[in-house]
Amino acid sequence: MESILCLVTHGTVMRCFLLDYFHYSPEWFNSESNMNNCSVRYISEVNGENIDNGYIYGEPKKKLVI
């Protein structure tokens, strides 16, 4: 059975969700940019494994490293 979950949220909340859901590191959280308005991030499940497929629309601009 396939489940679909649609989160409509702000960028920081999405980053917090991904951090917890995929057990990403704090370093990932700090390096990941907030998503742009109307961005879509695709998360799927294949053979019981959750996969972060990244942005399929509205990828955020990369952070400048100074």
C-alpha positions as CSV (number, residue, x, y, z in Angstrom):
1,M,0.0,0.0,0.0
2,E,1.3,3.4,-1.0
3,S,1.1,6.3,1.4
4,I,1.3,10.0,0.4
5,L,2.2,12.8,2.8
6,C,2.1,16.4,1.7
7,L,3.9,18.9,3.9
8,V,3.2,22.6,3.3
9,T,5.7,24.5,5.4
10,H,8.5,27.0,5.6
11,G,12.1,26.2,4.7
12,T,13.5,25.9,8.3
13,V,10.7,23.5,9.3
14,M,11.3,21.4,6.2
15,R,15.0,21.2,7.0
16,C,14.1,20.2,10.6
17,F,11.8,17.5,9.4
18,L,14.4,16.1,7.0
19,L,17.1,16.3,9.7
20,D,15.0,14.2,12.0
21,Y,13.4,11.9,9.5
22,F,16.6,10.9,7.7
23,H,18.9,11.3,10.7
24,Y,21.0,13.9,8.9
25,S,23.9,15.6,10.7
26,P,23.8,19.1,12.2
27,E,26.5,19.9,9.6
28,W,24.0,19.0,6.8
29,F,21.4,21.2,8.4
30,N,23.8,24.2,8.6
31,S,24.9,23.7,5.0
32,E,21.4,23.2,3.5
33,S,19.7,26.3,2.2
34,N,16.1,27.1,2.9
35,M,13.8,26.3,0.0
36,N,12.4,29.0,-2.2
37,N,8.7,29.8,-2.3
38,C,6.6,27.1,-3.9
39,S,9.5,24.6,-3.9
40,V,8.7,20.9,-4.0
41,R,10.9,18.2,-2.4
42,Y,10.3,14.6,-3.3
43,I,10.7,11.9,-0.7
44,S,9.8,8.3,-1.6
45,E,9.9,4.8,-0.2
46,V,11.4,2.0,-2.2
47,N,11.4,-1.5,-0.7
48,G,10.8,-0.2,2.8
49,E,13.7,2.4,2.5
50,N,13.0,6.1,2.6
51,I,14.8,8.1,-0.1
52,D,15.3,11.8,-0.3
53,N,15.2,12.6,-4.0
54,G,15.8,16.3,-3.5
55,Y,14.0,19.2,-5.1
56,I,11.9,18.5,-8.2
57,Y,10.8,22.2,-8.4
58,G,12.3,25.4,-7.1
59,E,15.8,24.3,-5.9
60,P,17.2,26.9,-3.5
61,K,20.1,29.0,-4.4
62,K,23.4,27.8,-2.9
63,K,24.7,29.5,0.1
64,L,27.8,31.7,-0.4
65,V,30.8,30.5,1.5
66,I,33.0,33.3,2.6
